[in-house]
Every structure is written in C-alpha cells, then in structure tokens.
C-alpha cells in the first residue's frame, strides 16, 4: 500500500510502508486492525504498560495511522491488536485503542531511533539478566548463539554516555535500574 507518515515531535515525519493482516470497519465507525502472530506471546506482555514496548513493537500505531488514512478520517477511532490464533499463543488478543497518547509515544520513539541513525549510533543492547538464556532472543546481538555476557557488560558501560541518552532512555530507562536496586 501507500506509505504512511509517522509524525515526529520536531515536525518531520518518517514514511513507513507495510501491510496489516486484517482491517475491519465496525458499524460504529471504529476501525479494527489485527496483526496475526503464529508464535507465543513472549515479548508482547508489556504492551499495555508501553504501547511500543521500548521501541520493539511499532506495528500497531503505524497500522492505526495507515488504517485511518485509508478507511476513515484523522479522528476515526482505531483498535489495534496482535492476535495469537494458536495453542502456543493461547488464542490471546493483545492490543489497545490507538489514541493521541499512543501516537505521541510512537512518534517520540521513532524520533529517538532516527536521531541515533543520523548520528551513526548503533549500540548492541542485549537483554538484562538473560545473557545465559538458552534461547537466542536477539540474533543481531548473538549471531553465533554463544551468549551475550560481554556485550551486556559493554552496554552497561556505554548506556550512561550522554550521546546515547535518547536511545538508552527508550530501550532501558534508568528508573527501572534504580527500582531493581532498591527491591
């Protein structure tokens, strides 16, 4: 389909192209966007606390924008969900209403990613406390499947560099680190 523009806080926009698995228009004018997932729900549980899960799940807000552009108006209500239609996914539907707050969070997230790309900053960011996980969760961080202990140490050192602050705050906010130390 045609690209959709994700507005950034500085007035610029990023054009994104993709295709939602399913878009339905309800009688009340609500647009329902569904992205089918055949795997499990791991990594999607945080969606209700953070609609972009620290920048790792941007599909639903982008699909919401595209659905409005194609099937409604800029103010049309949109409900976007990941649907896991398998036993492994426990037939769950995880999603939310695509509100102005959700779109603002998505725009801020894309802006942080764009800023890092423009500055040439591409830090490896393996998961905390899971560096010895038997499953490879980030093939870019762990291409040989032998673990990411040293990459995690490097991230822990680099994340405090002011040059990485926008991305570090998006990917792994320091308040989480402080809360873990207190508990």
Steps between C-alpha positions, in 0.01 A plus 500: 500500500586866505746614766369661816677788673588462867526857634802579717498757783738729305253534212667252269339169404622152418328323213426134568359238268348169606188291494271414789365146502140608555303825517129504586264796517232467773149643471588771754791619281775341710782357292633167627854408395629149564852369456508119524791341687558126474750475787465554871426821685850540650612860451146631453387495865633852567280652230239630742763682708689636198321486162831478312681272751815714516507546123471130414131497403408787268263315266170574672528881512630511142222269381252720688621808312485316168150365569375850580655635180342229287169418671405798714589849609790631709270473805346157431520272804744213450550182700819314406592154622744217463301177479669171583260247339690188610528279806853628551365856511207385716264666248568834672430842358729773634447859395356841572320803367730708280461830685682831466718396796593172326584686179708755693695217667556337161619831351742559789628145463556528126670839559746341745576225249543751214730717713721200573512402133584856393783510754629156400434346843413131486572352843440131564236473770459144628236427762588553865537195724436262213849486356522123560154423358500180294280672241651766275272801543705743290670346198680828430649507851571125510552374143692188607265412786787491751364770728520872554666541840779724367261700278279557802800628699581737213140625491501558877815713462389693189137565597601787731673690217300819432527432126290186548250655742198518265535138392598371845199670659275341238651152508563463872409797718722560802199514733458125443862445598457709816179319593675162464784616728253613768292180497 
